[in-house]
Amino acid sequence: MSEQAGVSVLGIFVADTAYQASRMPGIGETLTGSGFSVGPGGKGSNQAVAAARAGARTSFITKLGDDTFGKMALDTYRQVGVVPELEVMSDCPTGAAFIFVNDSNGENAIIVYPGSGGTLSAQNVEARRSVIESSKVFVTQLEQPVEAAMQGLKIARDAGVITIFNPAPAESFPEEMLSLCDFIIPNETEARDIVGFPVTTVEQARAAATQLRERGAGVAVITLGEKGVYVLSDEVDAHVPAMSSDTVIDTSGAGDAFVGGFSAALAAGEEIVSAVRFGCATAGISVTRRGTAPSMPDKQEIEKLLADTFGSES
């Protein structure tokens, strides 16, 4: 096997259609919005873009439709240097997402149709075994079928590749997946759904992280939005504060920015806390920009925010 390097991501691409307004409309109601945009999205795709922009050699395993949105994906990967490892389908469209963004505080609500990415199978992932095995870090989530995610984690674990599982969106998954995770990265909602109690404070995050590890996960990394990130491992028990370089205007994609930045830092050999800080800086810059994939910062921007925040300590 060749030397392992970089990040491989399994997930879906969707075209993000984002609508800014003061609130969500009720059933039967029409509101006038304050903004609109269309751009590249999908959790796995966003994470791959974030990792590549953060300096990691990055491959993305997915399926696309033979359509305008699929071409948008390929153009995005070409621009940021993501290596597409994918199948183009003529009989299933590329996915799309509806994103509501509150124009006063940047909070969001999202509906995702996975499209072609939703047809990813364990066999499709097996066909990309060499891509996963040659990477240093493997990342997956739950926007594609769970069987595909499970197969990717198994291939990575057997090859000694660092495994990262982002259990998003908050769907059910087999308990055995926890034992395949070197790192599990849920947000407050996803952590709550897994452990069965609220996860809104640092203390609750620590309790959730403890349970996740007791159930088989390696390192638990719980993202808490503006409250930062809680991380628990055998050696680390820490709360890392959020950071930002400017006014928060759009939080959509922030979790993906964190996962991508964190993955890139691990692939570069950073220790856990340093990698969490790198992920926080990546997310902290992304929320000051509109969009998901287009908001991802480059390595120099991330390193500058870290230097401004921690000085030589970072």
N, C-alpha and C positions, 0 to 999 in steps of 0.2 A: 504494500500500500504506500502511496506517496505521502510525503509529510503533510500533516493536517494543518490547515491555515484558514483564516477568515470565518465567515458566517454563512450558513445556509438557512433559508427560511422556507417553510411550507405554509401556504395560506391562499387567500383569494385576493383578486383585484376587483374593485368596483369603482364606477365613476361616481364621485361625490357631487350631488346637487344640493347646494347649501342655500338656505333661505334665512335672511335676517329679519327679525320682527320683534315687537315688544313682548309678545306672548304667543303661545300656541292657540290656534282657533279651536272653538268647540265644534261638535258635530253640526253640520248644516250652516256653519258660519264661514264667511270669507273676510280675511283681513288684508290690508295693504302692507306689504313688506317694505323694508328699508334697504335691502340689498340682496343680490343673488350671484352665485358663481358656480361653475362646473369645473371639476378637476379630478386628478387621480386620487383614489382612496382604497379602502379595504385594509383590515388590520395587518394581515401578513405583508401586503405590498407596502404599506406605510412603514412597517418595521424594517423591511429590506432597504427602502429608500433611506431611512434614518441611519441604518448601520453603514450603508455605503457613503453617505454624506459625512459620517463621523470618522471615516478613514478605513473601514474594513473592506476587504475583498468579499463581495457578497453575491450569492446566488439565490434566485427565487424560483421555487417549484410551484406551478399552478396550472390552470387551464384558462384560456381566453376564448371569446367568441370571435368570429371573423366579421368584425363590424367596427364602427367608428370608435366605440369605447375601447375595444381591443387595441386598435392602433394608438390610442392615447396612452395605454399602458406601455406599449413597446417604445414609444417616443420618450416616455418618462424614464424608462430603464436605460435607454441610450444616453440620455442627458446626464444621469447621475452615476453611471457606471455599474449598475446592477446587471449581472449575467442572467438572462431569462432561461429557465429550464422548464419549458412548457409545451403544451399541446394546444393547437388552435382548432376549435370546433366550428363546423359549418351549420350545425343543427341546434345550437343552443347559444343564446346571447350572453355577452359579457354582463356581469352583474352591475347593479346600481344601488345607491343609497340616498335616502331623503334625510337631510340634516337640518333641523331647526336650531338656529343660533339666536339666543336672547341678545338683542342689540345694546342692552344696558350693562350686562355683566359677563357676557361671553359664554354662559352656560348653554349646554346643548342637549338635544334629544334626537335619536337616530333610528331609522328603519332601514334594514339592509335586505336586498334581494341578491343572493349569491350568484345566480345565473350559472354560467359554465363552471365556475370554481366550486359550486355546490355538487358537482358530479365527480369530484376527485375521489378516487378509490384507493384502497390499500395496494392494489396492483399498479396503479399509476405511480404511487410513491416507491414501490419496489423497483420500478423501472429507472428511478433516479437514485438508486442505492449508492452508486459511486460518488455522486455529488455530495450526499450527506456524509459518507465515510471520509471524504477528503477534507471536510471542514473541521475547524476547531470547536465551533459552537453551532448547535442546531436549535432553531426556534420554531414553535408552532402554537396554534390557538384553536378555537372551536368554531370559526366561521365556515370551514369545510367539514365534511363528515368526520365524526369522531374516529371511525375505523382508519381513516387516512392519517390522522394525527397520531394515533396509537402506533401504527406501523412505522412512521417516521421516528418516533421516540425509541422504539425497539431497535431499529437499525442503528441509530446514533449511540444508544447505550452499549450495544454489542461491539461497536467499533471504538469505544473509549472517547467518543465525542461528548463535550459538555452539553447537557440537555436543558433547555428552557421551555417551560410550558406556561403560556399565558391563557388561563381558563376563561376566555372572553369570546363571544358574549356569555352571559351567565346561563349556560346550558348544563344539563346533567352529563356526567361522564363516568366511566367505570372506575371504581376505587383503585384498581391496580395501576392506573395511570400515575398516581401519586408516587409510587415506588420507582417510576421511570424518570422522575424529575430530579435533576441536580439542583435546579432552581424552579420554584413556582412563583409566578408574579400575578396575583389577582389585585383588583382594586377593592374599595370598601364593599361595594354591592356583590361582587363575585365572591369575595371572602365570606361575607354574611351567608350567602346561599350555600356555600360548602360546609361551613361550621355550624350554622343554625342559630347564631346570635348576632346582634348588631355589632358592626365594626366601624365606629365613627370616632373613636379616641385612640390615642397611642396605647393606652393600657389595654383596650379591647383588641387592638391589632396584635399586641404581644400575646394575648391569650389565643387568638386565632392562629398566629404563627406557630405557637407551641403545639396546638392540636394538629395542624397540617403536618408538622414534622413527626409527631407521634403516629400519624396515619401513613407515614412512609416517604413523604417528600424530603429532599435533602435540605436545601436552604429555602426559607420562606421570606419573600420580599413583597410586602404589602404596600401598594401605593395609596396615599391618602389625600390626593389632590393638594390643596393649598397647605395642608398640614405636613406635607413631605412624604417620607418613606420610612417604614419600619422593616428592619432586616434582622433575622435570627438564624444563626448557624451554631455549630459546635463551638466556634471561636468568637463569634460576633453576636452581640445583643445591643443593637443601636437604633436610635431614631435619627435620621438624616433630614434636616429641614429642607423645605422647598426653596428654590431660588428663582429669581427672575431678573431680566435685564431692562424691563420697561413695563408699561401698562398692559395688563391682561385684557385681550380683546376676543379671544376664541380658544376655548379649551378642547375643542374636538381634535383628536389626534395626539393629545398630550401623553396618554398612556402608551401609545405606539412609539412616540418619540423616546420615552424613557426606556422601553424595551430594546429599541434599536441601538440607542446610545450605550446602554448597559452591556448589550451583547458585543458591540464593537470593542468596548473597553476590556471585557473578558478575553476576547480573541487576541487582543494586544498584550495579554499577560498581566493585567491589573489585578490587584487584590480586591476582595469583595467590597469593602467600604469605598475604595477609590472608584470602583466601577459604578456603585450606586450614586456617588456624587456626580460622576460623568453623565449618568442617565438623568439625574435631576437637572443638571445644567442644560442638557439637550431639550428636555421638556420645558424648562423655564424660559428658553428662548422661543420655542415653538408656539407657546400660548400668547406671545406678543404679535403674532402674525395671523392673517386669515388663512383658512384652509387646513388640510391635513398634510399630505405629502409635500405640497409647495412650502409649508412652514418649517420644514426640517433644516436645522442649521448645519454648517460645515464644521470640520474639526477645529479650525482656527477660532471660530466664534465660540465654540464650547470651551476651548482651553482659555480663552480670554476671560469668560465669565467665571471660570474656576479660579483663575489667578486673581481676579478682582475680589472674589469672595473669600478665598482661603490663603491667598499669597503663596509663598514658597511651600506651604504645607501640602498643597494639592499635588 
